[in-house]
Every structure is written in C-alpha cells, then in structure tokens.
Amino acid sequence: MSAGIARAVLAPNPMKPGAIDLAGRMREHLERDGVDVCVLDIDGCAGRDACDSKEVVAGADVLVVLGGDGTILRWSKVAGPLGVPMMGVNFGQYGFITEVQPDQAMGAIERVLSGDYFVSERVMLKAEVERNNKPVAIHYALNEVVVSIGPLARMLELQTYIGDKFIVSYAADGIIVSSPTGSTAYSMSAGGPVTHPSVEVLIITPVCPHTLNERSLVIPDSETVRIVGECTETETSFMMTVDGQIGEHLSCSDVVRVGKADFKARMIQMEPQSFYNKLQSRLHWGERFFG
C-alpha cells in the first residue's frame, strides 16, 4: 500500500466519456498498489459501489476529479468541509482549477502515491441570505457569489457595505464577490484583477457599471461584504448565483452577506508555480503576437 494513501475516491464527470474511461484505468492502477478505490458519478456512486458520495469522500485520503472546472466547483462543496485534498484532471476547456491534462493523469497519480506533490489551500466563500433579519439560506462557493438582475434586463441599485461601513451604491447589472481562485473566472471577464490563489483577499467587481469610475475593490478576506438591493416600481426582485451553478431568488427586503468560509478547499498541485504556468498556457501570457 502506498504511504499516506489508503483510500482514493474518483469522481469522473459522467457527461465526459473520456473521463469515465480514464477513471477505470486509474482504478485498476490504484488497486494494484493496494489502495481502496471508490468511483463516483455526480449524483452518487457508480459501478460496483453502492454508497453515499459524502460519506465515501469523508473517508478518503484523496479525491480525484475528472472533468472541467465546473466539476471541481461542484465537488469542492463536498471535499472542502471535510478537508479532503482534490486533484483535478482537465476534461474541460480552460482548466484554471484543474491541475493536470488527461495524458498526464497516470503519472500525476503515481506522484500522489509517492507523496511528490504540493497542497494549495484555497479560500472558499460563505454566502448567507437574510430575510426579515433571519438567515434563510447559506451556500458555499470556491469561485464567486454574484448578485444580479432578475429575468428582465434592468440595471440594479445595489448598496454595498464592508462590515457596517457603507461603501458605494453600485448602479450596475450586478456585483461579483470573488475569491482569489475565482479571479480568473467571471470576475476577470468583468474587468476584475487576476489574483494569485494564495493571497488572502476578496474581490468586489461590478458587472456593467453605469459610470466609468466604478471599479473593482480588493479587501482583506477577514471582512464581510453586505449587499442590499434597492427596489423600484419596475424591479421587485433580483438573483444570487453561486459558482454559476446554484441560483437563489431574492426579494427587495433580502440582504446578502458574503465572507470567507471557516474551511478551505485543498487543491493538489504537481508544481509550486503551476498558477503562473496556467496564465501562460490558458491566457497566453508571455507570448508576443505579430501581424
């Protein structure tokens, strides 16, 4: 049995046939090394294992996620609170969170078995919805929490506080509160700064602001962001979206509080400088283009 890895859980995205095939080959490799292996799909266990995914992940030494960044975001909400490290194998497009490409996966899992890897601790966000001064919903995010317009494309007035201090009333399509990991996702598309995932900050970025002087604000992750929507006669509701996967309908009396969670996602890296490598390989930084 490999030192430190007694049980591994593999989570292939069932919509990616290549991910399922690779998970099968990885299972065989791990079992030859004496590792107890469970293969999951997004909705629970698949194949020979009849078990609850959260219970299985809780007993794992590593969770290997085979899919795109969206699959990692989904599983971070399971593995993060449990402290289980995740290794991402990229079957998506950009793969900013996933660490290795499919053709590198077998070599990467061998390095994990031998202890030749690094663990990156990633801030996760906690988003709480208050209604009539009572919490009615709590969600967790690895990338970002977005408060935005509802089904009609009207601009919102969003009062934004840091702690109890009023900062600004954004006139915009929405506000993104991003973790450093999420700085290369929606926040970057909206003009927010690219931030190394180890930096302990939160990033507040307006979406399509009405005035050009409204820019991103970077604050310590010890702070809590509070967002209150101002309703009008024509706009009586808005929306909170978590990691682009969970939606929460909000009324005008609701308050959204976003801060860091009391746990972190633990991401396995093969190289200590892999974030900078991804900037070059995914965003083509460092390249020179000539006409």
C-alpha positions as CSV (number, residue, x, y, z in Angstrom):
1,M,0.0,0.0,0.0
2,S,1.3,3.5,-0.8
3,A,2.3,5.6,2.1
4,G,-0.4,8.0,3.2
5,I,-2.9,7.0,0.6
6,A,-5.1,4.1,1.8
7,R,-8.4,5.2,0.2
8,A,-9.0,7.1,-3.0
9,V,-12.3,8.4,-4.5
10,L,-12.5,9.1,-8.2
11,A,-15.2,11.5,-9.4
12,P,-15.5,11.4,-13.3
13,N,-18.0,13.7,-15.0
14,P,-20.5,11.2,-16.4
15,M,-21.0,13.5,-19.4
16,K,-17.4,13.1,-20.4
17,P,-16.8,9.5,-21.8
18,G,-13.0,10.0,-21.7
19,A,-13.2,10.9,-18.0
20,I,-15.1,7.6,-17.3
21,D,-12.6,5.5,-19.3
22,L,-9.6,7.2,-17.5
23,A,-11.3,6.7,-14.1
24,G,-11.5,2.9,-14.9
25,R,-7.8,2.7,-15.8
26,M,-6.8,4.8,-12.8
27,R,-8.9,2.5,-10.5
28,E,-7.0,-0.6,-11.8
29,H,-3.7,1.2,-11.2
30,L,-4.5,2.2,-7.7
31,E,-5.9,-1.1,-6.7
32,R,-2.7,-2.8,-7.9
33,D,-0.9,-0.6,-5.4
34,G,-3.2,-1.8,-2.6
35,V,-5.3,1.4,-2.5
36,D,-9.1,1.0,-1.7
37,V,-10.9,2.8,-4.5
38,C,-14.5,4.1,-5.0
39,V,-15.7,5.6,-8.3
40,L,-18.4,8.1,-8.1
41,D,-20.5,10.0,-10.6
42,I,-22.0,13.4,-10.0
43,D,-25.2,12.0,-8.4
44,G,-23.6,9.3,-6.2
45,C,-21.7,6.1,-6.6
46,A,-21.3,4.3,-9.9
47,G,-20.4,0.8,-10.8
48,R,-19.9,-1.8,-8.1
49,D,-20.1,0.7,-5.2
50,A,-23.4,1.4,-3.6
51,C,-22.7,4.2,-1.2
52,D,-23.4,7.9,-0.4
53,S,-20.9,10.2,-2.0
54,K,-20.4,12.4,1.0
55,E,-19.8,9.5,3.3
56,V,-17.3,8.0,0.9
57,V,-15.4,11.2,0.4
58,A,-15.2,11.7,4.2
59,G,-13.1,8.6,4.5
60,A,-10.8,9.4,1.5
61,D,-7.2,10.5,1.5
62,V,-7.6,12.0,-2.0
63,L,-10.5,12.9,-4.3
64,V,-9.6,12.8,-8.0
65,V,-12.0,14.9,-10.0
66,L,-12.1,14.1,-13.7
67,G,-13.9,16.9,-15.6
68,G,-13.8,20.6,-16.1
69,D,-13.6,23.5,-13.7
70,G,-17.3,23.2,-13.1
71,T,-16.9,19.7,-11.9
72,I,-14.2,20.8,-9.4
73,L,-16.5,23.6,-8.2
74,R,-19.3,21.1,-7.6
75,W,-17.1,18.7,-5.6
76,S,-15.4,21.4,-3.7
77,K,-18.6,21.9,-1.7
78,V,-18.2,18.2,-0.6
79,A,-14.5,17.9,-0.1
80,G,-13.8,21.4,1.3
81,P,-15.7,21.0,4.6
82,L,-14.2,17.5,5.0
83,G,-10.6,18.7,4.4
84,V,-10.0,16.1,1.7
85,P,-7.5,17.2,-0.9
86,M,-8.6,17.2,-4.6
87,M,-6.7,16.5,-7.7
88,G,-8.3,17.9,-10.9
89,V,-7.9,16.2,-14.3
90,N,-8.9,18.6,-17.0
91,F,-11.7,17.4,-19.4
92,G,-13.0,21.0,-19.9
93,Q,-11.9,24.0,-22.0
94,Y,-9.7,26.2,-19.9
95,G,-9.0,24.3,-16.8
96,F,-7.8,27.0,-14.5
97,I,-8.6,25.0,-11.4
98,T,-7.9,21.5,-12.7
99,E,-4.2,20.7,-12.4
100,V,-3.3,18.1,-15.0
101,Q,-4.2,17.1,-18.5
102,P,-5.6,13.6,-19.2
103,D,-2.4,12.3,-20.8
104,Q,-0.5,13.3,-17.6
105,A,-3.0,11.8,-15.2
106,M,-1.4,8.4,-14.7
107,G,1.9,10.0,-14.0
108,A,0.3,12.5,-11.6
109,I,-1.5,9.9,-9.6
110,E,1.8,8.0,-9.3
111,R,3.4,11.1,-7.9
112,V,0.5,11.5,-5.4
113,L,1.0,7.9,-4.3
114,S,4.7,8.6,-3.6
115,G,4.0,11.9,-1.8
116,D,5.6,14.0,-4.6
117,Y,3.1,16.9,-4.7
118,F,2.0,20.2,-3.1
119,V,-1.3,21.2,-1.5
120,S,-2.7,24.7,-2.2
121,E,-5.1,25.9,0.4
122,R,-7.9,27.9,-1.3
123,V,-10.3,30.3,0.3
124,M,-14.0,29.3,0.0
125,L,-16.8,31.8,0.3
126,K,-19.8,31.6,2.5
127,A,-22.9,33.4,1.2
128,E,-25.8,34.0,3.6
129,V,-29.2,35.4,2.7
130,E,-31.1,37.2,5.4
131,R,-34.9,37.8,5.2
132,N,-36.6,39.9,7.9
133,N,-33.4,39.7,9.9
134,K,-33.3,35.9,9.8
135,P,-31.0,33.7,7.8
136,V,-33.0,31.7,5.2
137,A,-30.2,30.3,3.0
138,I,-26.5,29.5,3.2
139,H,-24.3,28.5,0.3
140,Y,-20.6,28.0,-0.2
141,A,-18.5,28.9,-3.3
142,L,-15.0,28.3,-4.5
143,N,-15.1,30.9,-7.3
144,E,-17.7,33.6,-6.7
145,V,-21.0,34.8,-5.5
146,V,-23.0,37.1,-7.9
147,V,-25.9,39.3,-7.0
148,S,-27.5,40.4,-10.3
149,I,-30.6,41.4,-12.2
150,G,-33.6,39.0,-12.5
151,P,-35.2,37.8,-15.7
152,L,-35.7,41.4,-17.0
153,A,-32.5,43.2,-18.2
154,R,-32.8,46.3,-16.0
155,M,-30.0,47.9,-14.1
156,L,-29.9,47.5,-10.3
157,E,-29.1,49.8,-7.5
158,L,-27.0,47.7,-5.1
159,Q,-25.9,49.2,-1.8
160,T,-22.6,47.7,-0.8
161,Y,-21.2,47.6,2.7
162,I,-18.0,46.2,4.1
163,G,-18.8,45.2,7.7
164,D,-21.1,48.1,8.9
165,K,-19.4,50.7,6.7
166,F,-21.4,51.8,3.6
167,I,-19.0,51.9,0.6
168,V,-21.0,52.6,-2.5
169,S,-24.3,52.1,-4.2
170,Y,-23.5,50.4,-7.5
171,A,-25.7,51.2,-10.5
172,A,-24.9,48.1,-12.5
173,D,-26.2,44.8,-13.8
174,G,-24.8,43.1,-10.7
175,I,-21.9,42.6,-8.3
176,I,-19.4,39.8,-8.2
177,V,-17.7,38.9,-4.9
178,S,-14.9,36.6,-5.9
179,S,-12.3,34.5,-4.1
180,P,-8.7,34.6,-5.4
181,T,-9.4,31.3,-7.1
182,G,-12.3,32.9,-8.9
183,S,-10.3,35.9,-10.0
184,T,-9.7,34.2,-13.3
185,A,-13.4,33.4,-13.9
186,Y,-16.4,35.7,-14.1
187,S,-14.6,38.4,-12.2
188,M,-11.8,38.6,-14.8
189,S,-14.4,38.8,-17.6
190,A,-16.0,41.7,-15.8
191,G,-12.6,43.6,-15.6
192,G,-11.5,42.4,-12.2
193,P,-7.8,41.8,-11.3
194,V,-6.1,38.5,-11.7
195,T,-5.0,37.4,-8.2
196,H,-2.8,34.6,-7.0
197,P,-4.9,32.0,-5.2
198,S,-2.8,32.1,-2.0
199,V,-3.5,35.8,-1.5
200,E,-6.0,36.3,1.4
201,V,-8.4,38.7,-0.2
202,L,-11.9,39.1,-1.5
203,I,-12.5,40.9,-4.8
204,I,-15.7,43.1,-5.4
205,T,-16.4,43.8,-9.0
206,P,-19.4,45.5,-10.5
207,V,-20.9,44.0,-13.7
208,C,-21.5,46.6,-16.5
209,P,-21.5,49.6,-14.1
210,H,-23.3,52.7,-15.2
211,T,-20.4,55.0,-14.5
212,L,-16.8,54.5,-15.5
213,N,-15.4,55.4,-12.1
214,E,-16.8,52.3,-10.5
215,R,-14.0,49.8,-10.4
216,S,-13.1,46.6,-8.6
217,L,-12.2,46.8,-4.9
218,V,-9.8,44.3,-3.2
219,I,-10.3,43.9,0.5
220,P,-8.9,41.5,3.2
221,D,-10.8,38.2,3.5
222,S,-11.3,38.9,7.1
223,E,-14.1,41.4,6.1
224,T,-17.7,40.6,5.2
225,V,-19.4,42.1,2.2
226,R,-23.1,43.1,2.7
227,I,-25.3,43.7,-0.4
228,V,-28.7,45.3,-0.3
229,G,-30.8,45.7,-3.4
230,E,-32.8,48.9,-3.9
231,C,-36.2,48.1,-5.4
232,T,-38.1,50.3,-7.8
233,E,-41.6,50.2,-9.2
234,T,-40.4,48.1,-12.1
235,E,-37.7,46.0,-10.4
236,T,-39.0,44.0,-7.4
237,S,-36.6,41.0,-7.3
238,F,-33.1,40.0,-8.0
239,M,-30.9,36.9,-8.0
240,M,-27.9,35.4,-6.2
241,T,-25.9,32.9,-8.1
242,V,-23.2,30.7,-6.5
243,D,-20.3,29.4,-8.7
244,G,-22.6,29.7,-11.7
245,Q,-24.4,26.5,-10.5
246,I,-26.8,27.4,-7.7
247,G,-29.5,30.2,-8.0
248,E,-31.3,31.8,-5.2
249,H,-34.2,34.2,-6.0
250,L,-34.2,37.3,-3.7
251,S,-36.8,39.9,-2.8
252,C,-36.1,43.5,-2.2
253,S,-36.0,43.1,1.6
254,D,-33.3,40.4,1.4
255,V,-29.7,41.1,2.5
256,V,-26.8,39.0,1.1
257,R,-23.7,38.6,3.3
258,V,-20.5,37.2,1.7
259,G,-17.3,36.4,3.6
260,K,-14.8,33.6,3.8
261,A,-16.0,30.2,5.0
262,D,-14.5,28.5,8.1
263,F,-12.8,25.9,5.9
264,K,-10.7,25.9,2.7
265,A,-10.6,23.8,-0.4
266,R,-7.3,21.8,-0.6
267,M,-6.1,21.5,-4.1
268,I,-3.3,19.1,-5.1
269,Q,-0.6,20.7,-7.3
270,M,2.2,19.0,-9.2
271,E,4.4,22.1,-9.3
272,P,4.6,25.0,-6.8
273,Q,4.4,27.6,-9.6
274,S,1.6,26.0,-11.5
275,F,-0.6,29.1,-11.3
276,Y,1.8,31.2,-13.3
277,N,2.2,28.3,-15.8
278,K,-1.6,28.4,-16.3
279,L,-1.5,32.1,-17.0
280,Q,0.9,31.4,-19.8
281,S,-0.8,28.2,-21.2
282,R,-4.5,29.3,-20.7
283,L,-4.3,33.1,-21.3
284,H,-1.2,33.0,-23.5
285,W,0.7,35.5,-21.2
286,G,4.3,35.9,-22.2
287,E,3.6,35.4,-25.9
288,R,4.3,38.0,-28.5
289,F,1.9,38.3,-31.4
290,F,3.0,39.8,-34.7
291,G,0.8,40.7,-37.7
